[in-house]
Amino acid sequence: MKYAIVNIVWAKSHGIEVLPEMRTSVDQSKVILHEEYLAPFDDEDFPRYSFSDPSFVELLNSEEWTYPEGEQPVINRQFSRLLALDELDKEATEEINTYDLSPSEALQVKDRYPEWETGINVKPGERYRVEDVLWECVKDHLTQDNWKPSTATLSLWKIVDAEEHSGTIEDPIPYKQNMALEFNKYYTQDGVLYLCIQAMTPGPYDLKDVPAHAQPIKQ
């Protein structure tokens, strides 16, 4: 049997409950686990020891792991849960743009997304908050003041909408000025259905004014 030493916050944030019978360090920052607890996390590296390993015995007898005589370890479970939640919040903020969340899921955790700022390289699919609105990048670029997400920069950003539209005749895309048009997709504006017959770069146009790009469809 082998044992591993992990940080208690890491254990809690990965769903491992720290039980009273588990050996913890004096400051409650670390816990010793049977190796099988870590089977789902083989891609991570932890110090591992056999029970008779002299270095393990020496560690357990050190001040870090030995309580003064007569004292009993007391684990403050509420405190460890709070630490775990803080760790998860930090991870969510840093990693959320790598999660494969649907638009409706993203909007439910909108406040977890980072705020838009200048001077960062953004990629398609990444989402950022501007005040209370969540935006998704549609084109690689370096953020700058005059390209802030808005209805004037729809070639770079789109508002995250819980109801994503596929651009089919049954599910057309609501068109707004400064939005790019994709060939063979359907759009609606002012109650009229249009088919894109030629891709169009963004501009301050209404669909009725660009017949070379958008053809109205009679319904």
C-alpha angles and dihedrals in degrees: 000000000000129000131209133203118221138169111265092226089054090049094050094045089053094052098259111139114217104226125205092247093057117102112244131185118257092257091047092235095118138038135195114232135186107254094245090069087069098049093107090053102053091137090068124076123229133170106265129193139178114234093250095044106129091219089054092050090049091050093051090051093051124104090253091064105025120084118213113266112280095019122112123208114251118194115207098214094186091055093048090049090053090051090050092050090051089051092050091048091052092048092048093052093048098041106028093103088062092055118098098233123164117232092258091049091047092052091053090059096031094136090061092067119094120255117254114256138167125263101038129116109237128193133205111279095027115123131212136177125240107187103307097339125093116216131191123212114237099179134035112255146136109257118243137166097264092050097054113145109272141119086281093061102047090133087068104028140030130193113252105245123192087219105058112196121220097204095239123134088257093048110029123182116250104240126222130179115272091032119128118237121227120212116260095008125123124237136181129213129167091353094305123119117222135186118213106234094173128023114252131201117229120280143142093278136130115220092241088062097054105058091158088065107028126041119197114235121216113226 
